Amino acid sequence: MIDLYALTSPNVVKIFIALEELELPYETKLVDVWKGEHFTSDFARLNPNRKIPVIVDHDGPGGTPVTVFESGAILVYLAEKTGRLLPAEPRARLEVLQWLMLQVASVGPMCGQLVHFRRYAPSGNDYSMSRYRTEVNRLFDLYDERLRERDHVAGGAYSIADIAAFPWLRNVDLLGMSLAARPNLARWIETLAGRPAAQRALAKVATIQTARDTASDDVKDRIFQRGDYARA
């Protein structure tokens, strides 16, 4: 059994999808960041960086429990545990890992910052908005071009590279992006959204209730490292 410490962010959605695709038994343990639950000492013992997702696999290597944090590391771990979604052939494996790393290093951080400045930042951040909107547009174009003659991001079969990017790139409205001139990316998103495992995962995520709309100013300041928590 795998414990998945989760809420509703795209990085968490990746792991829901992977677990459903791999048909691994798991139990969801909600960590509501909007209540500051990730700041507890108990959670810090699971992830010293105090972020979700985290998994605890009670049947880890050698049959002993193992804790894994960071969504990219979790995807690799689950793929290697099952021998699926990550090719064994060296060149194909490298292709998947390259696109996985691109997602965790660029797509996630840039999209996350754009959402922050669109939704949570005070007015007067025109430079920041332009910076992140421009970079996210570039990344959307990159994936659209990449998928011009491919069904999957890494060029071969469906893999963890697809799972990693999908939850972020599907959030077109949240990001203020458009797929009108990106038909290849639009096709890919529609195809992945139609996979039964993705549908099961997204349905589960849709039922999760969070305290985002009622979060205290102190919790939001601590999450965003502003106010009394700023160290600039």
N, C-alpha and C positions, 0 to 999 in steps of 0.2 A: 504494500500500500504506500502511496505517495501522499504526503500532506502538501497542499499548495496554499501558500500564504499570499493572499490576493485581494484586489479590489477590481477596478474597472478600466485602468489605463491601458493604452495600446501595448505597452511592454508586458502587461499581465495577460492580455488577450492572446498574445503569441503562445503563451504556455498552455492556456486552455485549449487552443487549437491543436497544439502538438500532442497533448495528452489524449485528446479525442481521436486524432488521426492514428495514434499508436495504440489505441485501445488499452491504455494502462489504467488500472484502478487508482482512483485518487479521491481525496477528501478536501474540500475547500475550507480554508480557515481564513475568515475575513479579517483584514487589518485596515480599519478605516483611518486613513491618513488625515482626514478632515476632522477627526477627533484627537489627532496626535498619537494614535496607538502605536505608530512605528518608532516613537521616541522612548518607549519603555525599555528598561534594562533587559527584560526577558527577550524582547525582539532583537535588541542589539547583540545578544548572544547568538542569534541565528544569522544576522547580517550586521557586522560592525558599521557598515555604511548606512544602515537604517532606511533601506529602500525595499520596495516590493517590485517584482516577485521574488519569492524564495521557495525552494522545495526541500522537503526532508523525505528522502527515499529510505523507508525502513527495511528495504531489501537491496541495499547498496552493494558495492564491491565486496566480495567475500561473505556476503550475506549479512553484513553489518550496516547500521544506519549511516547515511551520509547527507550532509546539508550542502546545498548548492545555491548560490545567489548570483545575480546578474543574468538577465534574460538570454543573452547570447551563450553564456556558459551553460545555462540550463538546457537550451536547445541542443547543443553539442552533446551534453551528457545523456539526454534522453535518446538522441539518435544513435549514439554508440551503445547504449544499454540494449537497444532493440535491434540494431543492425539495419535500421531503416532511415530514410530521409537524408542520408549523408553517404555518398558513394564510397566504396572501398578503393576503387581504382585511383591512383595518386593524382592524376591530372584533373579528373572529374571532381575529386574531393577538394582539391585546391580551388577550383572554380567556385564551388559552393561556399567555401570558407571566405574567399575574397569578398563575395557579395554579402555574406553575413556580416563581415567586419565593416563593410561600407555602411550597412544599415545601422549598426550599433554606434559607429563613430560619427556618422553624418546625418542620415535620415532622421533618426530618433532625436538627437540633440537639436538639430535645426528646426524640425517641426515642433518640438516641445517649446523651444524659445519663442517661436512665432505664436503659438497658442497662448503662451504667458503674456506676451505684449498685446495681443488682441483682446484677451479676456480679463486679465488681472492687473495690468500695469496702469498707473495714472496717466493722464493725458500729457502730451509734450514729449513723446518718445518717437518722433518722426524718423530720426536716424536709425534707431533700433528696428522699427517696423520695416523700413525700407531694406535694411540689411538682411533680416531674416526672411522677408517675403521674396526678395530676389534670390536668395540661396535655395529656398524651398521650390521656387519656380524652376531653378536650374536642375534640381534633383528630380522633379517630376518629368522634365524634358529628358533627362538622362535615362530614366526607366522607360519612358515611352520609346526612345530610340533603341534601347537594349531589347525591348520586346517586339521590335518591328518584324523580325523573322524568327522569333522564338515563342514558345508557349510558356516557358518558365524562365525565371531570372537567371539561373545558372546555366541555361541552355540545354540541359538534359531533362531528367524527370523532375517532378514536383519534389521540393526539398525544403530544408529548414531556411534556406535563403528566401524562398517565397513566403514562408510562414512569418519570418521576421519583418518583412517589409509591408505585408498586406494590412495589418491593423493600423499602421500609420497612413499609408497612401490612400486607404479607403475613406479617410476622414476629410473629404473634400470640402464640405460646408464648414466644418470647424476650423479648417486652415484657410478658408477663403480662396481656395484654388478652383480651377475649372478643368474639366476633361474634354471640353468641346474640340480642342485642337490636338488632343492626345488620344487618338482612337486605339492605339495598341495598349496603352496603360488602362484605358477604360475596359477593353475586352478582357484583359488579365484580371482586373478587379472583379468583374462580373463572373468570370469563370471560377475564381477562387471562392467567391461568396456563395456559389452554388454547390460547393463540396459539402456532403452531408456532415462531415466532422466540423467544418467551419460553422455550419448552421446550428449544430448542437451547441458549440462553444458560445457563439454570439447570443443564442437564446438564454443560456445560463447567465451570461454577463448582464443581459438586459433585466434580469430579475433582482440584481444586487442593488440594495438601497444604501446610499451613502449620506453623510452629513454635510456634503459640500455646500448646500444652500443655506445651512444654519451654522456653519463653522464660525468660531469666535475670531475676532480680530487678532488675538494673541496667537492662536494656532496658525492662522494664515501668515502672520508675520514670521513665525518660526519656520514654516514650510518654505516661504520665499526668501528667508534670510534678510528681512528688512526691519525697519524700526529698531527696537531694542536689540535685535539679533544681527543687525548689519555690522560688518567688521571692516568696511571700506575706510 
